[in-house]
Amino acid sequence: MVDERALAERLITYDTSRAEELAAAAAFVRGWLEARDIPVRERLHRGLAVLIAEVGPAAGPTVIFHGHLDVVPGFAHQYAPRVEGDRLIGRGAYDMKGGLAAMLCALKDVARQDRVRVRFVCVPDEESEHVEERSTDALVAAGLGGHFAITGEPTDLHVGVEAKGVLVMRLRVGGRSAHGATPWLGDSAVLKAFDVFRQIEALPFARASSELFDRPSINLGRIEGGDAFNKVPDRCEMVVDIRYLPGQDPTAIVAAVGAIEDVTVTQLLTRPPARVSRTNPYVRALRDAIARTLHDEPVTVGRDGASDAVSFLEAGIPAVEFGPAGGGHHGPDEWVSIASLRRYRQALGDFVRTLPAWL
């Protein structure tokens, strides 16, 4: 049997925060699939390769296994994977090269069954800041569909049935310049910007909660102001990343922020929240397959981060996030549980094999 851990380690060695390494990693994945008699189609999106492979019958229910090859930038040593006990450590181990490796293995495991069509989609731009120009959106718009989609974002072997929406704003804060030696004669736009951010955190929308989320997420991602060290800055720009709850209105949030004094708001991008019913038969079949693997009832959860699952949901295709266990994604010590990779692979295979009985 193909070793999902070894495959994950190989994928981690590619610095797929860079375009040339993304191309090399995509070529490796394509070769890996073709060496196992799984044909692969390739198309380009913004110059990057998108891979599509299919197994199973042409007719019948179609399930999409969806994953991404790209990672956020890391340090050089993070692309040399290492193992400590049950932890496979490296950039992308948890988000989501470990899950992608196990998903590839699961695709091979179910290649000979003849009741469910499994469509594997590997994209290069899930982590991209071009949220409104992603390859998954383009694929779905071009007709790539199915009856259910699983995107392999890390969920600790739980089923992600909701995810927060994304609202990114650029805020311009005005002040009054003065000599740096007499700052009391000016009004620092940089200091005011921090006050503005605290006011945003205190707005009513920021204190909302729901069944699966304690609160929205509000992050000050970038801040820039001033043009000389000896001058009180009279302008400041900051980019605020808000992950709002299902049911909240991003237009109302923009209006509330824009009502703060001395602030000009530019909405940079939005992405709606994700939500799928727990009673959907595909969701129930997946939960049953996970329970068989874990010998325990899986939990349905909400994920703070956005994902490409919403691309499928907007097209009317039920979709969830489901991935292995680990921690530290986007951080210096990112890791994935090696044991969970085996369980994840098995759960995906069991889901495909038992799905017809649920339909």
C-alpha positions as CSV (number, residue, x, y, z in Angstrom):
1,M,0.0,0.0,0.0
2,V,1.2,3.5,-0.8
3,D,2.5,5.3,2.3
4,E,0.6,8.6,2.8
5,R,3.3,9.8,5.2
6,A,6.1,9.4,2.7
7,L,4.0,11.2,0.1
8,A,3.3,14.0,2.5
9,E,6.9,14.4,3.3
10,R,7.7,14.7,-0.4
11,L,5.1,17.3,-1.0
12,I,6.4,19.4,1.9
13,T,9.8,19.6,0.3
14,Y,8.4,21.9,-2.4
15,D,8.2,25.6,-1.5
16,T,4.9,26.1,-3.1
17,S,4.6,29.7,-2.0
18,R,6.6,30.3,-5.2
19,A,5.3,29.8,-8.7
20,E,8.2,27.8,-10.0
21,E,7.9,25.3,-7.1
22,L,4.2,25.1,-7.6
23,A,4.8,24.0,-11.1
24,A,7.3,21.4,-10.0
25,A,5.0,20.1,-7.3
26,A,2.0,19.9,-9.7
27,A,4.2,17.9,-12.2
28,F,5.1,15.5,-9.4
29,V,1.5,15.0,-8.4
30,R,0.5,14.5,-12.1
31,G,3.3,11.9,-12.5
32,W,2.3,10.2,-9.3
33,L,-1.3,9.7,-10.5
34,E,-0.4,8.7,-14.0
35,A,2.1,6.1,-12.7
36,R,-0.9,4.5,-11.0
37,D,-3.0,4.5,-14.2
38,I,-5.1,7.5,-13.1
39,P,-5.4,9.9,-16.1
40,V,-5.0,13.6,-15.3
41,R,-6.2,16.7,-17.1
42,E,-4.4,20.0,-16.6
43,R,-5.5,23.5,-17.2
44,L,-3.9,26.8,-16.4
45,H,-5.3,29.6,-14.2
46,R,-3.4,32.8,-14.0
47,G,-0.4,30.8,-15.3
48,L,-0.6,28.1,-12.6
49,A,-1.5,24.5,-13.1
50,V,-4.9,23.0,-11.9
51,L,-5.0,19.2,-11.9
52,I,-8.2,17.2,-12.4
53,A,-8.3,13.4,-12.1
54,E,-11.3,11.1,-12.1
55,V,-12.0,7.5,-11.1
56,G,-15.1,5.3,-11.0
57,P,-18.1,5.1,-13.4
58,A,-19.2,7.9,-15.6
59,A,-22.8,7.6,-14.3
60,G,-24.0,7.7,-10.7
61,P,-23.3,10.1,-7.9
62,T,-20.2,12.3,-8.3
63,V,-18.1,13.3,-5.2
64,I,-15.3,15.9,-5.5
65,F,-12.1,15.5,-3.5
66,H,-10.7,19.1,-3.5
67,G,-7.3,20.2,-2.2
68,H,-4.6,22.8,-2.7
69,L,-0.9,22.6,-3.2
70,D,0.1,26.2,-2.3
71,V,1.3,27.3,1.1
72,V,1.9,30.6,2.8
73,P,5.6,31.6,2.8
74,G,7.9,29.9,5.3
75,F,11.5,29.7,6.4
76,A,13.9,27.5,4.4
77,H,14.2,24.9,7.2
78,Q,10.4,24.3,7.1
79,Y,10.7,22.7,3.7
80,A,12.8,19.9,5.2
81,P,10.2,17.8,6.9
82,R,11.0,16.1,10.2
83,V,9.2,13.7,12.5
84,E,8.8,13.9,16.2
85,G,6.7,11.1,17.6
86,D,3.4,11.2,15.9
87,R,4.1,14.7,14.4
88,L,5.2,15.3,10.9
89,I,6.5,18.9,11.0
90,G,7.0,21.3,8.1
91,R,5.4,24.1,6.1
92,G,2.0,22.9,4.8
93,A,2.0,19.7,6.8
94,Y,-1.4,20.6,8.3
95,D,-2.6,23.1,5.7
96,M,-2.8,21.0,3.6
97,K,-0.1,18.8,2.1
98,G,-0.7,16.0,4.7
99,G,-4.4,15.9,3.9
100,L,-3.6,16.2,0.2
101,A,-1.3,13.2,0.3
102,A,-3.9,11.1,2.1
103,M,-6.6,12.3,-0.3
104,L,-4.4,11.2,-3.3
105,C,-3.9,7.8,-1.6
106,A,-7.7,7.5,-1.0
107,L,-8.3,8.3,-4.7
108,K,-6.1,5.3,-5.6
109,D,-7.8,3.1,-3.0
110,V,-11.3,3.7,-4.6
111,A,-10.2,3.7,-8.2
112,R,-11.6,0.2,-8.9
113,Q,-15.0,0.6,-7.2
114,D,-17.8,1.0,-9.8
115,R,-20.7,2.9,-8.0
116,V,-19.4,6.4,-7.3
117,R,-17.6,8.8,-9.5
118,V,-14.7,10.5,-7.6
119,R,-13.3,13.7,-9.1
120,F,-10.0,14.9,-7.6
121,V,-9.3,18.6,-8.0
122,C,-5.9,20.1,-7.0
123,V,-5.7,23.9,-7.1
124,P,-2.6,26.2,-6.8
125,D,-4.2,29.3,-5.3
126,E,-6.3,28.7,-2.2
127,E,-3.9,30.8,-0.1
128,S,-3.8,33.6,-2.7
129,E,-4.8,37.1,-1.8
130,H,-6.7,37.2,-5.1
131,V,-9.8,35.8,-3.3
132,E,-12.2,36.9,-6.1
133,E,-10.2,35.3,-8.9
134,R,-9.5,31.8,-7.6
135,S,-9.2,28.8,-9.8
136,T,-11.9,26.9,-8.0
137,D,-14.4,29.6,-8.8
138,A,-13.4,29.5,-12.4
139,L,-13.6,25.7,-12.6
140,V,-17.1,25.7,-11.1
141,A,-18.2,28.5,-13.4
142,A,-16.9,26.6,-16.4
143,G,-19.1,23.6,-15.5
144,L,-17.0,21.4,-13.2
145,G,-19.6,20.0,-10.8
146,G,-20.7,17.1,-8.8
147,H,-23.2,16.1,-6.1
148,F,-21.0,16.8,-3.1
149,A,-17.6,18.2,-2.4
150,I,-15.0,17.6,0.3
151,T,-12.3,20.2,0.6
152,G,-9.4,18.9,2.7
153,E,-8.8,21.8,4.9
154,P,-7.6,20.8,8.4
155,T,-10.5,20.1,10.8
156,D,-8.9,17.5,13.2
157,L,-11.1,14.8,11.6
158,H,-14.3,16.8,12.3
159,V,-16.8,17.8,9.7
160,G,-16.8,21.5,8.9
161,V,-20.4,22.5,8.1
162,E,-19.9,26.2,8.5
163,A,-17.1,28.7,7.8
164,K,-16.9,32.4,8.4
165,G,-17.2,34.9,5.5
166,V,-14.4,37.2,4.5
167,L,-14.5,41.0,4.5
168,V,-11.2,42.9,3.9
169,M,-11.2,46.7,4.1
170,R,-8.6,49.4,3.6
171,L,-9.0,52.2,6.1
172,R,-7.5,55.7,5.6
173,V,-7.2,57.7,8.8
174,G,-6.4,61.4,8.8
175,G,-4.4,63.4,11.2
176,R,-2.5,66.7,11.5
177,S,1.3,67.0,10.9
178,A,3.7,68.8,13.2
179,H,7.4,68.7,14.0
180,G,8.5,65.5,15.7
181,A,10.0,67.5,18.5
182,T,6.6,69.0,19.3
183,P,4.1,66.1,18.8
184,W,1.5,67.8,21.0
185,L,1.0,70.4,18.3
186,G,0.0,67.6,15.8
187,D,-2.5,64.8,15.7
188,S,-0.8,61.5,14.9
189,A,-2.8,59.5,12.3
190,V,-0.9,56.3,13.3
191,L,-1.9,56.6,16.9
192,K,-5.5,57.4,15.8
193,A,-5.4,54.3,13.6
194,F,-4.8,52.1,16.6
195,D,-7.7,53.8,18.4
196,V,-9.9,53.2,15.3
197,F,-9.0,49.5,15.3
198,R,-10.0,49.2,19.0
199,Q,-13.3,51.0,18.2
200,I,-14.0,48.4,15.4
201,E,-13.4,45.6,18.0
202,A,-16.1,47.3,20.2
203,L,-18.7,47.6,17.5
204,P,-21.9,45.5,18.1
205,F,-21.2,43.1,15.2
206,A,-17.9,42.2,16.8
207,R,-19.6,40.9,19.9
208,A,-22.0,38.6,18.1
209,S,-21.9,34.8,18.5
210,S,-23.7,31.8,17.0
211,E,-24.0,28.1,17.7
212,L,-20.7,27.2,16.2
213,F,-18.7,30.5,16.6
214,D,-17.9,32.5,19.7
215,R,-17.3,35.7,17.8
216,P,-16.2,37.1,14.4
217,S,-12.4,37.3,13.8
218,I,-10.9,40.8,13.4
219,N,-7.2,41.1,12.4
220,L,-5.1,44.2,11.7
221,G,-3.1,42.8,8.8
222,R,-1.2,45.8,7.6
223,I,-0.5,49.3,8.8
224,E,1.6,52.1,7.2
225,G,1.9,55.7,8.0
226,G,4.2,58.7,8.1
227,D,6.9,59.7,5.7
228,A,9.7,61.0,8.0
229,F,10.9,60.1,11.5
230,N,10.9,63.8,12.6
231,K,7.3,64.5,11.6
232,V,4.0,63.7,13.1
233,P,2.2,61.5,10.6
234,D,-0.9,63.1,9.1
235,R,-2.1,60.0,7.3
236,C,-2.2,56.3,7.9
237,E,-3.5,53.3,6.0
238,M,-4.4,49.9,7.5
239,V,-5.9,46.8,6.1
240,V,-8.4,45.0,8.4
241,D,-9.4,41.4,7.8
242,I,-12.8,40.6,9.2
243,R,-14.1,37.0,9.2
244,Y,-17.8,37.5,9.9
245,L,-20.4,35.0,11.0
246,P,-23.0,33.3,8.8
247,G,-26.1,35.5,9.0
248,Q,-24.2,38.8,9.4
249,D,-24.4,41.5,6.7
250,P,-21.0,42.7,5.4
251,T,-22.6,45.8,4.0
252,A,-23.8,46.8,7.4
253,I,-20.3,46.1,8.9
254,V,-18.7,48.4,6.3
255,A,-21.2,51.1,7.1
256,A,-20.6,50.8,10.8
257,V,-16.8,51.1,10.3
258,G,-17.2,54.0,7.9
259,A,-19.2,55.9,10.6
260,I,-16.1,56.1,12.8
261,E,-14.7,59.7,12.8
262,D,-11.9,60.6,10.4
263,V,-12.0,57.2,8.7
264,T,-12.4,56.5,4.9
265,V,-13.3,52.9,4.1
266,T,-12.5,51.1,0.8
267,Q,-13.9,47.6,0.6
268,L,-11.2,45.4,-1.0
269,L,-12.9,42.0,-1.2
270,T,-15.6,39.9,0.3
271,R,-16.4,36.2,0.3
272,P,-19.6,34.8,1.7
273,P,-19.8,32.4,4.7
274,A,-20.1,28.6,4.1
275,R,-23.0,26.6,5.4
276,V,-24.4,23.2,4.7
277,S,-27.1,21.2,6.4
278,R,-26.0,18.5,8.8
279,T,-29.0,16.4,7.6
280,N,-27.8,16.3,4.0
281,P,-27.4,12.6,3.1
282,Y,-23.8,13.1,1.9
283,V,-22.9,14.8,5.2
284,R,-24.6,11.9,7.1
285,A,-22.7,9.3,5.0
286,L,-19.4,11.1,5.7
287,R,-20.1,11.3,9.4
288,D,-20.9,7.6,9.5
289,A,-17.7,6.7,7.6
290,I,-15.6,8.8,10.1
291,A,-17.4,7.1,13.0
292,R,-16.4,3.7,11.6
293,T,-12.8,4.8,11.4
294,L,-12.5,6.6,14.7
295,H,-15.0,4.3,16.6
296,D,-16.5,7.5,17.9
297,E,-19.1,10.0,16.8
298,P,-17.5,12.8,14.8
299,V,-18.3,16.4,15.6
300,T,-19.7,19.0,13.2
301,V,-17.8,22.2,13.6
302,G,-17.5,25.8,12.2
303,R,-14.1,26.9,10.9
304,D,-12.8,30.4,11.5
305,G,-10.9,30.5,8.2
306,A,-12.6,30.7,4.8
307,S,-12.0,28.1,2.2
308,D,-12.9,27.1,-1.4
309,A,-15.9,25.1,-0.1
310,V,-17.9,28.2,-0.6
311,S,-17.2,28.1,-4.4
312,F,-19.2,24.8,-4.6
313,L,-21.9,26.0,-2.2
314,E,-22.6,29.1,-4.3
315,A,-23.1,26.8,-7.3
316,G,-25.6,24.7,-5.4
317,I,-23.2,21.9,-4.6
318,P,-23.2,20.8,-1.0
319,A,-19.7,21.0,0.4
320,V,-17.9,20.5,3.7
321,E,-14.3,20.9,5.0
322,F,-12.8,17.7,6.3
323,G,-9.1,17.1,7.0
324,P,-6.6,15.4,9.4
325,A,-5.5,16.4,12.9
326,G,-2.6,18.7,13.7
327,G,-1.8,22.3,14.6
328,G,0.2,25.4,14.0
329,H,-0.9,26.1,10.4
330,H,0.7,29.3,9.0
331,G,3.0,29.2,12.0
332,P,6.7,28.3,12.6
333,D,5.9,24.8,14.0
334,E,3.2,23.5,11.7
335,W,2.5,19.8,12.1
336,V,0.1,17.0,11.2
337,S,-0.6,13.8,13.1
338,I,0.8,10.9,11.2
339,A,-1.8,8.6,12.7
340,S,-4.6,10.9,11.6
341,L,-3.4,10.8,8.0
342,R,-4.1,7.0,8.0
343,R,-7.5,7.6,9.6
344,Y,-8.4,10.3,7.1
345,R,-7.5,8.2,4.2
346,Q,-9.5,5.3,5.5
347,A,-12.5,7.5,6.2
348,L,-12.5,9.0,2.7
349,G,-12.4,5.5,1.2
350,D,-15.1,4.2,3.5
351,F,-17.3,7.2,2.6
352,V,-17.1,6.4,-1.1
353,R,-17.7,2.7,-0.7
354,T,-20.7,3.1,1.6
355,L,-22.3,6.2,0.0
356,P,-24.7,4.3,-2.3
357,A,-26.4,2.8,0.7
358,W,-27.2,6.4,2.0
359,L,-28.6,7.5,-1.3
